[in-house]
Amino acid sequence: MSHLSGLPEEQDAPRVVLERTIRLVEDELRGAPVEDVLARLLAELPDDLDVPEHNLRAAAQAIAEGRREDGSRG
């Protein structure tokens, strides 16, 4: 089990990959249109990573609005 989320390691891995990808693009795309951010997230994520569309869209919306993962403004 992962000590971070209490989930088995294989379930924790997609979350970690998504968080790293968000950090990779958020400074560059902060304030960009949601669809542009979403397209970039999809392009950067591995093809075999199963992330629900609503999670990706929520991340893209937050980046577009200039919010960070913790809710603060960047």
PDB file of N, H, CA, C and O in Angstrom:
ATOM      1  N   MET A   1       0.828  -1.195   0.000  1.00  0.00           N
ATOM      2  CA  MET A   1       0.000   0.000   0.000  1.00  0.00           C
ATOM      3  C   MET A   1       0.866   1.250   0.000  1.00  0.00           C
ATOM      4  O   MET A   1       1.964   1.281   0.556  1.00  0.00           O
ATOM      5  N   SER A   2       0.340   2.258  -0.632  1.00  0.00           N
ATOM      6  H   SER A   2      -0.552   2.233  -1.084  1.00  0.00           H
ATOM      7  CA  SER A   2       1.041   3.535  -0.651  1.00  0.00           C
ATOM      8  C   SER A   2       0.823   4.233   0.680  1.00  0.00           C
ATOM      9  O   SER A   2      -0.299   4.283   1.183  1.00  0.00           O
ATOM     10  N   HIS A   3       1.867   4.759   1.237  1.00  0.00           N
ATOM     11  H   HIS A   3       2.778   4.719   0.828  1.00  0.00           H
ATOM     12  CA  HIS A   3       1.729   5.480   2.501  1.00  0.00           C
ATOM     13  C   HIS A   3       1.084   6.850   2.296  1.00  0.00           C
ATOM     14  O   HIS A   3       0.633   7.468   3.260  1.00  0.00           O
ATOM     15  N   LEU A   4       1.035   7.331   1.051  1.00  0.00           N
ATOM     16  H   LEU A   4       1.402   6.829   0.268  1.00  0.00           H
ATOM     17  CA  LEU A   4       0.494   8.669   0.794  1.00  0.00           C
ATOM     18  C   LEU A   4      -1.024   8.689   0.757  1.00  0.00           C
ATOM     19  O   LEU A   4      -1.645   9.572   1.348  1.00  0.00           O
ATOM     20  N   SER A   5      -1.623   7.739   0.078  1.00  0.00           N
ATOM     21  H   SER A   5      -1.119   7.021  -0.402  1.00  0.00           H
ATOM     22  CA  SER A   5      -3.064   7.802  -0.119  1.00  0.00           C
ATOM     23  C   SER A   5      -3.817   6.657   0.533  1.00  0.00           C
ATOM     24  O   SER A   5      -5.046   6.691   0.603  1.00  0.00           O
ATOM     25  N   GLY A   6      -3.110   5.646   1.011  1.00  0.00           N
ATOM     26  H   GLY A   6      -2.112   5.618   0.954  1.00  0.00           H
ATOM     27  CA  GLY A   6      -3.776   4.484   1.555  1.00  0.00           C
ATOM     28  C   GLY A   6      -4.261   3.541   0.473  1.00  0.00           C
ATOM     29  O   GLY A   6      -4.891   2.528   0.775  1.00  0.00           O
ATOM     30  N   LEU A   7      -3.977   3.858  -0.789  1.00  0.00           N
ATOM     31  H   LEU A   7      -3.465   4.681  -1.034  1.00  0.00           H
ATOM     32  CA  LEU A   7      -4.369   3.016  -1.909  1.00  0.00           C
ATOM     33  C   LEU A   7      -3.224   2.085  -2.266  1.00  0.00           C
ATOM     34  O   LEU A   7      -2.065   2.375  -1.971  1.00  0.00           O
ATOM     35  N   PRO A   8      -3.549   0.964  -2.900  1.00  0.00           N
ATOM     36  CA  PRO A   8      -2.458   0.128  -3.407  1.00  0.00           C
ATOM     37  C   PRO A   8      -1.601   0.928  -4.375  1.00  0.00           C
ATOM     38  O   PRO A   8      -2.099   1.838  -5.036  1.00  0.00           O
ATOM     39  N   GLU A   9      -0.320   0.599  -4.465  1.00  0.00           N
ATOM     40  H   GLU A   9       0.086  -0.141  -3.927  1.00  0.00           H
ATOM     41  CA  GLU A   9       0.617   1.348  -5.310  1.00  0.00           C
ATOM     42  C   GLU A   9       0.108   1.534  -6.729  1.00  0.00           C
ATOM     43  O   GLU A   9       0.245   2.622  -7.289  1.00  0.00           O
ATOM     44  N   GLU A  10      -0.485   0.487  -7.331  1.00  0.00           N
ATOM     45  H   GLU A  10      -0.596  -0.396  -6.876  1.00  0.00           H
ATOM     46  CA  GLU A  10      -0.923   0.604  -8.718  1.00  0.00           C
ATOM     47  C   GLU A  10      -2.063   1.608  -8.881  1.00  0.00           C
ATOM     48  O   GLU A  10      -2.243   2.150  -9.972  1.00  0.00           O
ATOM     49  N   GLN A  11      -2.832   1.868  -7.831  1.00  0.00           N
ATOM     50  H   GLN A  11      -2.686   1.427  -6.945  1.00  0.00           H
ATOM     51  CA  GLN A  11      -3.888   2.873  -7.903  1.00  0.00           C
ATOM     52  C   GLN A  11      -3.344   4.264  -7.596  1.00  0.00           C
ATOM     53  O   GLN A  11      -3.909   5.261  -8.048  1.00  0.00           O
ATOM     54  N   ASP A  12      -2.276   4.343  -6.850  1.00  0.00           N
ATOM     55  H   ASP A  12      -1.817   3.534  -6.483  1.00  0.00           H
ATOM     56  CA  ASP A  12      -1.664   5.614  -6.496  1.00  0.00           C
ATOM     57  C   ASP A  12      -0.885   6.198  -7.671  1.00  0.00           C
ATOM     58  O   ASP A  12      -0.814   7.419  -7.813  1.00  0.00           O
ATOM     59  N   ALA A  13      -0.308   5.359  -8.504  1.00  0.00           N
ATOM     60  H   ALA A  13      -0.365   4.367  -8.389  1.00  0.00           H
ATOM     61  CA  ALA A  13       0.554   5.804  -9.601  1.00  0.00           C
ATOM     62  C   ALA A  13      -0.129   6.783 -10.556  1.00  0.00           C
ATOM     63  O   ALA A  13       0.481   7.805 -10.872  1.00  0.00           O
ATOM     64  N   PRO A  14      -1.354   6.544 -11.038  1.00  0.00           N
ATOM     65  CA  PRO A  14      -1.971   7.515 -11.952  1.00  0.00           C
ATOM     66  C   PRO A  14      -2.116   8.905 -11.337  1.00  0.00           C
ATOM     67  O   PRO A  14      -1.939   9.911 -12.024  1.00  0.00           O
ATOM     68  N   ARG A  15      -2.433   8.962 -10.060  1.00  0.00           N
ATOM     69  H   ARG A  15      -2.576   8.145  -9.502  1.00  0.00           H
ATOM     70  CA  ARG A  15      -2.571  10.253  -9.381  1.00  0.00           C
ATOM     71  C   ARG A  15      -1.238  10.991  -9.364  1.00  0.00           C
ATOM     72  O   ARG A  15      -1.187  12.199  -9.598  1.00  0.00           O
ATOM     73  N   VAL A  16      -0.174  10.268  -9.090  1.00  0.00           N
ATOM     74  H   VAL A  16      -0.216   9.287  -8.901  1.00  0.00           H
ATOM     75  CA  VAL A  16       1.157  10.874  -9.047  1.00  0.00           C
ATOM     76  C   VAL A  16       1.548  11.393 -10.425  1.00  0.00           C
ATOM     77  O   VAL A  16       2.069  12.502 -10.544  1.00  0.00           O
ATOM     78  N   VAL A  17       1.303  10.606 -11.459  1.00  0.00           N
ATOM     79  H   VAL A  17       0.880   9.705 -11.362  1.00  0.00           H
ATOM     80  CA  VAL A  17       1.623  11.028 -12.825  1.00  0.00           C
ATOM     81  C   VAL A  17       0.815  12.263 -13.190  1.00  0.00           C
ATOM     82  O   VAL A  17       1.354  13.196 -13.786  1.00  0.00           O
ATOM     83  N   LEU A  18      -0.459  12.288 -12.846  1.00  0.00           N
ATOM     84  H   LEU A  18      -0.897  11.531 -12.362  1.00  0.00           H
ATOM     85  CA  LEU A  18      -1.302  13.451 -13.138  1.00  0.00           C
ATOM     86  C   LEU A  18      -0.792  14.690 -12.408  1.00  0.00           C
ATOM     87  O   LEU A  18      -0.709  15.764 -13.005  1.00  0.00           O
ATOM     88  N   GLU A  19      -0.452  14.560 -11.139  1.00  0.00           N
ATOM     89  H   GLU A  19      -0.520  13.688 -10.655  1.00  0.00           H
ATOM     90  CA  GLU A  19       0.056  15.706 -10.374  1.00  0.00           C
ATOM     91  C   GLU A  19       1.352  16.247 -10.963  1.00  0.00           C
ATOM     92  O   GLU A  19       1.540  17.461 -11.045  1.00  0.00           O
ATOM     93  N   ARG A  20       2.236  15.361 -11.370  1.00  0.00           N
ATOM     94  H   ARG A  20       2.084  14.375 -11.304  1.00  0.00           H
ATOM     95  CA  ARG A  20       3.495  15.808 -11.988  1.00  0.00           C
ATOM     96  C   ARG A  20       3.235  16.521 -13.308  1.00  0.00           C
ATOM     97  O   ARG A  20       3.888  17.518 -13.618  1.00  0.00           O
ATOM     98  N   THR A  21       2.289  16.016 -14.078  1.00  0.00           N
ATOM     99  H   THR A  21       1.759  15.206 -13.826  1.00  0.00           H
ATOM    100  CA  THR A  21       1.960  16.637 -15.362  1.00  0.00           C
ATOM    101  C   THR A  21       1.340  18.006 -15.148  1.00  0.00           C
ATOM    102  O   THR A  21       1.640  18.945 -15.885  1.00  0.00           O
ATOM    103  N   ILE A  22       0.483  18.131 -14.152  1.00  0.00           N
ATOM    104  H   ILE A  22       0.238  17.369 -13.553  1.00  0.00           H
ATOM    105  CA  ILE A  22      -0.120  19.430 -13.833  1.00  0.00           C
ATOM    106  C   ILE A  22       0.974  20.429 -13.482  1.00  0.00           C
ATOM    107  O   ILE A  22       0.974  21.551 -13.989  1.00  0.00           O
ATOM    108  N   ARG A  23       1.902  20.035 -12.623  1.00  0.00           N
ATOM    109  H   ARG A  23       1.902  19.123 -12.211  1.00  0.00           H
ATOM    110  CA  ARG A  23       2.995  20.936 -12.247  1.00  0.00           C
ATOM    111  C   ARG A  23       3.851  21.321 -13.449  1.00  0.00           C
ATOM    112  O   ARG A  23       4.362  22.439 -13.520  1.00  0.00           O
ATOM    113  N   LEU A  24       4.006  20.400 -14.387  1.00  0.00           N
ATOM    114  H   LEU A  24       3.591  19.492 -14.330  1.00  0.00           H
ATOM    115  CA  LEU A  24       4.807  20.650 -15.583  1.00  0.00           C
ATOM    116  C   LEU A  24       4.211  21.766 -16.442  1.00  0.00           C
ATOM    117  O   LEU A  24       4.948  22.586 -16.989  1.00  0.00           O
ATOM    118  N   VAL A  25       2.890  21.801 -16.563  1.00  0.00           N
ATOM    119  H   VAL A  25       2.291  21.135 -16.118  1.00  0.00           H
ATOM    120  CA  VAL A  25       2.255  22.737 -17.503  1.00  0.00           C
ATOM    121  C   VAL A  25       1.607  23.947 -16.846  1.00  0.00           C
ATOM    122  O   VAL A  25       1.299  24.914 -17.543  1.00  0.00           O
ATOM    123  N   GLU A  26       1.388  23.934 -15.532  1.00  0.00           N
ATOM    124  H   GLU A  26       1.638  23.149 -14.966  1.00  0.00           H
ATOM    125  CA  GLU A  26       0.563  24.975 -14.927  1.00  0.00           C
ATOM    126  C   GLU A  26       1.141  26.382 -15.045  1.00  0.00           C
ATOM    127  O   GLU A  26       0.384  27.321 -15.288  1.00  0.00           O
ATOM    128  N   ASP A  27       2.429  26.562 -14.886  1.00  0.00           N
ATOM    129  H   ASP A  27       3.044  25.799 -14.689  1.00  0.00           H
ATOM    130  CA  ASP A  27       2.995  27.911 -14.991  1.00  0.00           C
ATOM    131  C   ASP A  27       2.884  28.452 -16.410  1.00  0.00           C
ATOM    132  O   ASP A  27       2.563  29.622 -16.616  1.00  0.00           O
ATOM    133  N   GLU A  28       3.150  27.597 -17.374  1.00  0.00           N
ATOM    134  H   GLU A  28       3.411  26.646 -17.206  1.00  0.00           H
ATOM    135  CA  GLU A  28       3.094  28.002 -18.778  1.00  0.00           C
ATOM    136  C   GLU A  28       1.667  28.309 -19.239  1.00  0.00           C
ATOM    137  O   GLU A  28       1.460  29.222 -20.039  1.00  0.00           O
ATOM    138  N   LEU A  29       0.692  27.562 -18.747  1.00  0.00           N
ATOM    139  H   LEU A  29       0.860  26.820 -18.097  1.00  0.00           H
ATOM    140  CA  LEU A  29      -0.672  27.660 -19.267  1.00  0.00           C
ATOM    141  C   LEU A  29      -1.644  28.390 -18.349  1.00  0.00           C
ATOM    142  O   LEU A  29      -2.832  28.479 -18.659  1.00  0.00           O
ATOM    143  N   ARG A  30      -1.169  28.905 -17.242  1.00  0.00           N
ATOM    144  H   ARG A  30      -0.204  28.833 -16.990  1.00  0.00           H
ATOM    145  CA  ARG A  30      -2.054  29.630 -16.329  1.00  0.00           C
ATOM    146  C   ARG A  30      -2.727  30.769 -17.085  1.00  0.00           C
ATOM    147  O   ARG A  30      -2.052  31.592 -17.704  1.00  0.00           O
ATOM    148  N   GLY A  31      -4.044  30.816 -17.035  1.00  0.00           N
ATOM    149  H   GLY A  31      -4.591  30.147 -16.532  1.00  0.00           H
ATOM    150  CA  GLY A  31      -4.804  31.865 -17.697  1.00  0.00           C
ATOM    151  C   GLY A  31      -5.200  31.542 -19.128  1.00  0.00           C
ATOM    152  O   GLY A  31      -5.939  32.305 -19.749  1.00  0.00           O
ATOM    153  N   ALA A  32      -4.722  30.429 -19.660  1.00  0.00           N
ATOM    154  H   ALA A  32      -4.121  29.809 -19.155  1.00  0.00           H
ATOM    155  CA  ALA A  32      -5.082  30.022 -21.024  1.00  0.00           C
ATOM    156  C   ALA A  32      -6.511  29.470 -21.032  1.00  0.00           C
ATOM    157  O   ALA A  32      -7.039  29.112 -19.979  1.00  0.00           O
ATOM    158  N   PRO A  33      -7.134  29.399 -22.198  1.00  0.00           N
ATOM    159  CA  PRO A  33      -8.474  28.800 -22.277  1.00  0.00           C
ATOM    160  C   PRO A  33      -8.463  27.348 -21.783  1.00  0.00           C
ATOM    161  O   PRO A  33      -7.493  26.618 -21.987  1.00  0.00           O
ATOM    162  N   VAL A  34      -9.544  26.951 -21.140  1.00  0.00           N
ATOM    163  H   VAL A  34     -10.332  27.544 -20.974  1.00  0.00           H
ATOM    164  CA  VAL A  34      -9.651  25.609 -20.561  1.00  0.00           C
ATOM    165  C   VAL A  34      -9.368  24.530 -21.604  1.00  0.00           C
ATOM    166  O   VAL A  34      -8.652  23.568 -21.325  1.00  0.00           O
ATOM    167  N   GLU A  35      -9.925  24.686 -22.794  1.00  0.00           N
ATOM    168  H   GLU A  35     -10.507  25.467 -23.020  1.00  0.00           H
ATOM    169  CA  GLU A  35      -9.738  23.665 -23.829  1.00  0.00           C
ATOM    170  C   GLU A  35      -8.268  23.529 -24.228  1.00  0.00           C
ATOM    171  O   GLU A  35      -7.810  22.426 -24.526  1.00  0.00           O
ATOM    172  N   ASP A  36      -7.530  24.630 -24.238  1.00  0.00           N
ATOM    173  H   ASP A  36      -7.902  25.526 -23.997  1.00  0.00           H
ATOM    174  CA  ASP A  36      -6.095  24.576 -24.549  1.00  0.00           C
ATOM    175  C   ASP A  36      -5.331  23.833 -23.457  1.00  0.00           C
ATOM    176  O   ASP A  36      -4.445  23.027 -23.741  1.00  0.00           O
ATOM    177  N   VAL A  37      -5.687  24.114 -22.211  1.00  0.00           N
ATOM    178  H   VAL A  37      -6.407  24.769 -21.981  1.00  0.00           H
ATOM    179  CA  VAL A  37      -5.029  23.441 -21.082  1.00  0.00           C
ATOM    180  C   VAL A  37      -5.356  21.949 -21.115  1.00  0.00           C
ATOM    181  O   VAL A  37      -4.475  21.110 -20.924  1.00  0.00           O
ATOM    182  N   LEU A  38      -6.617  21.624 -21.358  1.00  0.00           N
ATOM    183  H   LEU A  38      -7.333  22.305 -21.513  1.00  0.00           H
ATOM    184  CA  LEU A  38      -7.037  20.224 -21.414  1.00  0.00           C
ATOM    185  C   LEU A  38      -6.297  19.482 -22.529  1.00  0.00           C
ATOM    186  O   LEU A  38      -5.832  18.359 -22.331  1.00  0.00           O
ATOM    187  N   ALA A  39      -6.191  20.108 -23.689  1.00  0.00           N
ATOM    188  H   ALA A  39      -6.569  21.020 -23.850  1.00  0.00           H
ATOM    189  CA  ALA A  39      -5.479  19.480 -24.806  1.00  0.00           C
ATOM    190  C   ALA A  39      -4.016  19.229 -24.451  1.00  0.00           C
ATOM    191  O   ALA A  39      -3.466  18.183 -24.797  1.00  0.00           O
ATOM    192  N   ARG A  40      -3.396  20.161 -23.775  1.00  0.00           N
ATOM    193  H   ARG A  40      -3.843  21.011 -23.494  1.00  0.00           H
ATOM    194  CA  ARG A  40      -1.983  19.999 -23.393  1.00  0.00           C
ATOM    195  C   ARG A  40      -1.822  18.896 -22.353  1.00  0.00           C
ATOM    196  O   ARG A  40      -0.890  18.096 -22.433  1.00  0.00           O
ATOM    197  N   LEU A  41      -2.730  18.853 -21.376  1.00  0.00           N
ATOM    198  H   LEU A  41      -3.487  19.504 -21.311  1.00  0.00           H
ATOM    199  CA  LEU A  41      -2.666  17.776 -20.388  1.00  0.00           C
ATOM    200  C   LEU A  41      -2.776  16.419 -21.076  1.00  0.00           C
ATOM    201  O   LEU A  41      -2.005  15.504 -20.785  1.00  0.00           O
ATOM    202  N   LEU A  42      -3.728  16.295 -21.979  1.00  0.00           N
ATOM    203  H   LEU A  42      -4.354  17.038 -22.215  1.00  0.00           H
ATOM    204  CA  LEU A  42      -3.909  15.031 -22.694  1.00  0.00           C
ATOM    205  C   LEU A  42      -2.673  14.671 -23.517  1.00  0.00           C
ATOM    206  O   LEU A  42      -2.308  13.499 -23.610  1.00  0.00           O
ATOM    207  N   ALA A  43      -2.039  15.665 -24.107  1.00  0.00           N
ATOM    208  H   ALA A  43      -2.336  16.617 -24.032  1.00  0.00           H
ATOM    209  CA  ALA A  43      -0.841  15.423 -24.914  1.00  0.00           C
ATOM    210  C   ALA A  43       0.344  14.989 -24.050  1.00  0.00           C
ATOM    211  O   ALA A  43       1.169  14.185 -24.485  1.00  0.00           O
ATOM    212  N   GLU A  44       0.428  15.517 -22.837  1.00  0.00           N
ATOM    213  H   GLU A  44      -0.242  16.170 -22.484  1.00  0.00           H
ATOM    214  CA  GLU A  44       1.568  15.224 -21.955  1.00  0.00           C
ATOM    215  C   GLU A  44       1.413  13.911 -21.187  1.00  0.00           C
ATOM    216  O   GLU A  44       2.410  13.290 -20.819  1.00  0.00           O
ATOM    217  N   LEU A  45       0.184  13.489 -20.945  1.00  0.00           N
ATOM    218  H   LEU A  45      -0.626  13.994 -21.244  1.00  0.00           H
ATOM    219  CA  LEU A  45      -0.041  12.269 -20.169  1.00  0.00           C
ATOM    220  C   LEU A  45       0.225  11.028 -21.016  1.00  0.00           C
ATOM    221  O   LEU A  45      -0.028  11.039 -22.221  1.00  0.00           O
ATOM    222  N   PRO A  46       0.728   9.963 -20.405  1.00  0.00           N
ATOM    223  CA  PRO A  46       0.925   8.708 -21.144  1.00  0.00           C
ATOM    224  C   PRO A  46      -0.410   8.191 -21.692  1.00  0.00           C
ATOM    225  O   PRO A  46      -1.448   8.324 -21.044  1.00  0.00           O
ATOM    226  N   ASP A  47      -0.370   7.609 -22.876  1.00  0.00           N
ATOM    227  H   ASP A  47       0.473   7.501 -23.402  1.00  0.00           H
ATOM    228  CA  ASP A  47      -1.591   7.116 -23.516  1.00  0.00           C
ATOM    229  C   ASP A  47      -2.296   6.034 -22.707  1.00  0.00           C
ATOM    230  O   ASP A  47      -3.520   5.914 -22.767  1.00  0.00           O
ATOM    231  N   ASP A  48      -1.543   5.255 -21.961  1.00  0.00           N
ATOM    232  H   ASP A  48      -0.549   5.353 -21.913  1.00  0.00           H
ATOM    233  CA  ASP A  48      -2.137   4.144 -21.218  1.00  0.00           C
ATOM    234  C   ASP A  48      -2.605   4.535 -19.811  1.00  0.00           C
ATOM    235  O   ASP A  48      -3.032   3.676 -19.039  1.00  0.00           O
ATOM    236  N   LEU A  49      -2.526   5.805 -19.483  1.00  0.00           N
ATOM    237  H   LEU A  49      -2.178   6.503 -20.109  1.00  0.00           H
ATOM    238  CA  LEU A  49      -2.954   6.264 -18.157  1.00  0.00           C
ATOM    239  C   LEU A  49      -4.458   6.497 -18.164  1.00  0.00           C
ATOM    240  O   LEU A  49      -4.971   7.235 -19.005  1.00  0.00           O
ATOM    241  N   ASP A  50      -5.156   5.876 -17.239  1.00  0.00           N
ATOM    242  H   ASP A  50      -4.739   5.277 -16.556  1.00  0.00           H
ATOM    243  CA  ASP A  50      -6.612   5.978 -17.174  1.00  0.00           C
ATOM    244  C   ASP A  50      -7.003   7.026 -16.133  1.00  0.00           C
ATOM    245  O   ASP A  50      -7.080   6.733 -14.940  1.00  0.00           O
ATOM    246  N   VAL A  51      -7.247   8.246 -16.601  1.00  0.00           N
ATOM    247  H   VAL A  51      -7.184   8.484 -17.571  1.00  0.00           H
ATOM    248  CA  VAL A  51      -7.673   9.338 -15.727  1.00  0.00           C
ATOM    249  C   VAL A  51      -9.066   9.759 -16.177  1.00  0.00           C
ATOM    250  O   VAL A  51      -9.261  10.060 -17.355  1.00  0.00           O
ATOM    251  N   PRO A  52     -10.039   9.788 -15.272  1.00  0.00           N
ATOM    252  CA  PRO A  52     -11.393  10.193 -15.662  1.00  0.00           C
ATOM    253  C   PRO A  52     -11.413  11.598 -16.269  1.00  0.00           C
ATOM    254  O   PRO A  52     -10.703  12.498 -15.820  1.00  0.00           O
ATOM    255  N   GLU A  53     -12.235  11.757 -17.291  1.00  0.00           N
ATOM    256  H   GLU A  53     -12.811  11.026 -17.656  1.00  0.00           H
ATOM    257  CA  GLU A  53     -12.357  13.037 -18.001  1.00  0.00           C
ATOM    258  C   GLU A  53     -12.695  14.176 -17.046  1.00  0.00           C
ATOM    259  O   GLU A  53     -12.166  15.278 -17.191  1.00  0.00           O
ATOM    260  N   HIS A  54     -13.570  13.926 -16.069  1.00  0.00           N
ATOM    261  H   HIS A  54     -14.000  13.030 -15.951  1.00  0.00           H
ATOM    262  CA  HIS A  54     -13.955  15.010 -15.157  1.00  0.00           C
ATOM    263  C   HIS A  54     -12.771  15.471 -14.299  1.00  0.00           C
ATOM    264  O   HIS A  54     -12.698  16.643 -13.930  1.00  0.00           O
ATOM    265  N   ASN A  55     -11.852  14.567 -13.982  1.00  0.00           N
ATOM    266  H   ASN A  55     -11.911  13.615 -14.282  1.00  0.00           H
ATOM    267  CA  ASN A  55     -10.658  14.968 -13.228  1.00  0.00           C
ATOM    268  C   ASN A  55      -9.744  15.839 -14.076  1.00  0.00           C
ATOM    269  O   ASN A  55      -9.213  16.842 -13.599  1.00  0.00           O
ATOM    270  N   LEU A  56      -9.563  15.453 -15.334  1.00  0.00           N
ATOM    271  H   LEU A  56      -9.994  14.639 -15.721  1.00  0.00           H
ATOM    272  CA  LEU A  56      -8.729  16.253 -16.236  1.00  0.00           C
ATOM    273  C   LEU A  56      -9.343  17.629 -16.463  1.00  0.00           C
ATOM    274  O   LEU A  56      -8.642  18.640 -16.463  1.00  0.00           O
ATOM    275  N   ARG A  57     -10.655  17.656 -16.657  1.00  0.00           N
ATOM    276  H   ARG A  57     -11.225  16.835 -16.657  1.00  0.00           H
ATOM    277  CA  ARG A  57     -11.329  18.933 -16.903  1.00  0.00           C
ATOM    278  C   ARG A  57     -11.240  19.835 -15.668  1.00  0.00           C
ATOM    279  O   ARG A  57     -11.048  21.043 -15.804  1.00  0.00           O
ATOM    280  N   ALA A  58     -11.374  19.271 -14.479  1.00  0.00           N
ATOM    281  H   ALA A  58     -11.530  18.289 -14.369  1.00  0.00           H
ATOM    282  CA  ALA A  58     -11.258  20.063 -13.248  1.00  0.00           C
ATOM    283  C   ALA A  58      -9.849  20.634 -13.105  1.00  0.00           C
ATOM    284  O   ALA A  58      -9.680  21.786 -12.704  1.00  0.00           O
ATOM    285  N   ALA A  59      -8.850  19.836 -13.431  1.00  0.00           N
ATOM    286  H   ALA A  59      -8.988  18.901 -13.757  1.00  0.00           H
ATOM    287  CA  ALA A  59      -7.468  20.323 -13.373  1.00  0.00           C
ATOM    288  C   ALA A  59      -7.248  21.430 -14.392  1.00  0.00           C
ATOM    289  O   ALA A  59      -6.616  22.441 -14.086  1.00  0.00           O
ATOM    290  N   ALA A  60      -7.766  21.244 -15.598  1.00  0.00           N
ATOM    291  H   ALA A  60      -8.280  20.423 -15.845  1.00  0.00           H
ATOM    292  CA  ALA A  60      -7.626  22.259 -16.648  1.00  0.00           C
ATOM    293  C   ALA A  60      -8.325  23.553 -16.246  1.00  0.00           C
ATOM    294  O   ALA A  60      -7.799  24.641 -16.483  1.00  0.00           O
ATOM    295  N   GLN A  61      -9.496  23.445 -15.645  1.00  0.00           N
ATOM    296  H   GLN A  61      -9.923  22.562 -15.452  1.00  0.00           H
ATOM    297  CA  GLN A  61     -10.245  24.625 -15.194  1.00  0.00           C
ATOM    298  C   GLN A  61      -9.454  25.384 -14.131  1.00  0.00           C
ATOM    299  O   GLN A  61      -9.364  26.611 -14.173  1.00  0.00           O
ATOM    300  N   ALA A  62      -8.888  24.652 -13.186  1.00  0.00           N
ATOM    301  H   ALA A  62      -8.961  23.656 -13.151  1.00  0.00           H
ATOM    302  CA  ALA A  62      -8.104  25.287 -12.119  1.00  0.00           C
ATOM    303  C   ALA A  62      -6.891  26.017 -12.689  1.00  0.00           C
ATOM    304  O   ALA A  62      -6.595  27.142 -12.288  1.00  0.00           O
ATOM    305  N   ILE A  63      -6.196  25.382 -13.619  1.00  0.00           N
ATOM    306  H   ILE A  63      -6.437  24.467 -13.945  1.00  0.00           H
ATOM    307  CA  ILE A  63      -5.026  26.020 -14.231  1.00  0.00           C
ATOM    308  C   ILE A  63      -5.454  27.260 -14.995  1.00  0.00           C
ATOM    309  O   ILE A  63      -4.816  28.308 -14.889  1.00  0.00           O
ATOM    310  N   ALA A  64      -6.525  27.152 -15.760  1.00  0.00           N
ATOM    311  H   ALA A  64      -7.043  26.301 -15.846  1.00  0.00           H
ATOM    312  CA  ALA A  64      -7.016  28.289 -16.545  1.00  0.00           C
ATOM    313  C   ALA A  64      -7.396  29.464 -15.647  1.00  0.00           C
ATOM    314  O   ALA A  64      -7.222  30.623 -16.025  1.00  0.00           O
ATOM    315  N   GLU A  65      -7.913  29.161 -14.461  1.00  0.00           N
ATOM    316  H   GLU A  65      -8.055  28.219 -14.154  1.00  0.00           H
ATOM    317  CA  GLU A  65      -8.311  30.205 -13.514  1.00  0.00           C
ATOM    318  C   GLU A  65      -7.139  30.684 -12.658  1.00  0.00           C
ATOM    319  O   GLU A  65      -7.293  31.605 -11.856  1.00  0.00           O
ATOM    320  N   GLY A  66      -5.985  30.073 -12.822  1.00  0.00           N
ATOM    321  H   GLY A  66      -5.859  29.325 -13.474  1.00  0.00           H
ATOM    322  CA  GLY A  66      -4.809  30.490 -12.073  1.00  0.00           C
ATOM    323  C   GLY A  66      -4.726  29.918 -10.679  1.00  0.00           C
ATOM    324  O   GLY A  66      -3.976  30.427  -9.847  1.00  0.00           O
ATOM    325  N   ARG A  67      -5.490  28.858 -10.403  1.00  0.00           N
ATOM    326  H   ARG A  67      -6.100  28.444 -11.079  1.00  0.00           H
ATOM    327  CA  ARG A  67      -5.443  28.216  -9.090  1.00  0.00           C
ATOM    328  C   ARG A  67      -4.450  27.075  -9.104  1.00  0.00           C
ATOM    329  O   ARG A  67      -4.271  26.405 -10.122  1.00  0.00           O
ATOM    330  N   ARG A  68      -3.807  26.857  -7.971  1.00  0.00           N
ATOM    331  H   ARG A  68      -3.953  27.401  -7.144  1.00  0.00           H
ATOM    332  CA  ARG A  68      -2.899  25.723  -7.801  1.00  0.00           C
ATOM    333  C   ARG A  68      -3.666  24.572  -7.159  1.00  0.00           C
ATOM    334  O   ARG A  68      -4.817  24.731  -6.751  1.00  0.00           O
ATOM    335  N   GLU A  69      -3.018  23.417  -7.076  1.00  0.00           N
ATOM    336  H   GLU A  69      -2.083  23.289  -7.408  1.00  0.00           H
ATOM    337  CA  GLU A  69      -3.652  22.231  -6.501  1.00  0.00           C
ATOM    338  C   GLU A  69      -4.183  22.479  -5.092  1.00  0.00           C
ATOM    339  O   GLU A  69      -5.208  21.916  -4.708  1.00  0.00           O
ATOM    340  N   ASP A  70      -3.495  23.313  -4.325  1.00  0.00           N
ATOM    341  H   ASP A  70      -2.662  23.770  -4.638  1.00  0.00           H
ATOM    342  CA  ASP A  70      -3.906  23.564  -2.944  1.00  0.00           C
ATOM    343  C   ASP A  70      -4.969  24.653  -2.836  1.00  0.00           C
ATOM    344  O   ASP A  70      -5.368  25.024  -1.732  1.00  0.00           O
ATOM    345  N   GLY A  71      -5.429  25.168  -3.980  1.00  0.00           N
ATOM    346  H   GLY A  71      -5.105  24.868  -4.877  1.00  0.00           H
ATOM    347  CA  GLY A  71      -6.465  26.192  -3.981  1.00  0.00           C
ATOM    348  C   GLY A  71      -5.938  27.612  -3.990  1.00  0.00           C
ATOM    349  O   GLY A  71      -6.705  28.555  -4.185  1.00  0.00           O
ATOM    350  N   SER A  72      -4.633  27.780  -3.782  1.00  0.00           N
ATOM    351  H   SER A  72      -4.010  27.014  -3.624  1.00  0.00           H
ATOM    352  CA  SER A  72      -4.064  29.126  -3.780  1.00  0.00           C
ATOM    353  C   SER A  72      -3.932  29.644  -5.205  1.00  0.00           C
ATOM    354  O   SER A  72      -3.961  28.879  -6.169  1.00  0.00           O
ATOM    355  N   ARG A  73      -3.791  30.932  -5.313  1.00  0.00           N
ATOM    356  H   ARG A  73      -3.768  31.554  -4.531  1.00  0.00           H
ATOM    357  CA  ARG A  73      -3.588  31.549  -6.629  1.00  0.00           C
ATOM    358  C   ARG A  73      -2.099  31.661  -6.877  1.00  0.00           C
ATOM    359  O   ARG A  73      -1.331  32.050  -5.997  1.00  0.00           O
ATOM    360  N   GLY A  74      -1.699  31.311  -8.100  1.00  0.00           N
ATOM    361  H   GLY A  74      -2.323  30.995  -8.815  1.00  0.00           H
ATOM    362  CA  GLY A  74      -0.268  31.322  -8.407  1.00  0.00           C
ATOM    363  C   GLY A  74       0.181  32.508  -9.175  1.00  0.00           C
ATOM    364  O   GLY A  74       1.365  32.627  -9.491  1.00  0.00           O
TER     365      GLY A  74
END
